[in-house]
Amino acid sequence: MHPVRDRILAGLLCRHLCTKGMLLAGYEGPPPDAPHPPDTAVFWCNRSGWAAGPDGLPANPGRCAPGRGCFEPEAGA
């Protein structure tokens, strides 16, 4: 599974956060032992449909977390 998706399922990131890698079958992201994982992913919010969430702030793993007003955990997380 994709590392961002894993964090969404654990309730650590908003369920609306998306990146292209999550949509590719079989792509699991960089290997866990990569010294400097690439940070070139483009994120968007599925709720707003834009690179910013409904609150106007950027959608990314650093911001789409508990405590943000628009944060919604995955059901069952």
C-alpha positions as a printed Julia matrix, in Angstrom:
77×3 Matrix{Float64}:
   0.0    0.0    0.0
   1.07   3.62  -0.52
   2.67   5.29   2.57
   0.26   8.26   2.51
  -2.72   5.91   2.19
  -1.41   3.9    5.16
  -1.38   7.07   7.29
  -4.91   7.97   6.12
  -6.21   4.53   7.09
  -4.56   4.9   10.52
  -6.42   8.19  11.08
  -3.22  10.27  11.0
  -4.1   12.15   7.79
  -7.39  13.44   6.4
  -9.37  10.98   4.3
  -9.72  13.62   1.56
  -5.95  13.99   0.92
  -4.9   12.54  -2.46
  -1.84  12.14  -4.64
  -1.42  10.4   -8.01
   0.67   7.58  -6.54
  -2.33   6.47  -4.5
  -4.28   5.86  -7.71
  -1.71   3.62  -9.41
  -2.23  -0.08  -8.87
   0.87  -1.72  -7.46
   2.74   1.5   -6.6
   3.81   1.44  -2.98
   5.96   4.56  -2.89
   9.7    4.74  -2.33
  11.41   1.86  -0.54
  11.37   2.29   3.25
  15.19   2.3    3.38
  15.53   5.16   0.84
  17.94   7.69   2.42
  16.05  10.69   1.02
  12.59   9.76  -0.21
  11.52  11.98  -3.12
   9.31  14.9   -2.14
   7.9   15.78  -5.53
   4.36  14.47  -5.05
   1.5   16.8   -5.91
  -1.33  16.65  -3.39
  -4.93  17.81  -3.59
  -8.04  17.7   -1.46
 -10.85  15.52  -2.79
 -13.33  17.57  -0.77
 -12.42  20.91  -2.39
 -11.06  19.5   -5.67
  -8.02  21.8   -5.44
  -4.46  21.92  -4.08
  -5.93  23.77  -1.12
  -8.47  22.42   1.34
 -11.86  23.99   2.03
 -10.15  26.33   4.51
  -7.86  27.74   1.8
  -4.66  26.22   3.23
  -2.44  23.85   1.18
  -3.37  20.18   1.05
  -0.34  18.08   2.0
   0.69  15.49   4.6
   2.16  18.19   6.83
  -1.14  20.08   7.12
  -3.98  17.59   6.58
  -3.88  16.19  10.09
  -5.98  16.15  13.27
  -6.5   19.65  14.59
  -7.23  21.23  11.21
 -10.83  22.45  11.03
 -11.69  20.52   7.86
  -9.91  17.28   8.93
 -11.99  14.11   8.59
 -10.54  10.74   9.62
 -11.12   7.6    7.59
 -14.25   5.78   8.77
 -13.26   3.24  11.41
  -9.86   4.77  12.06
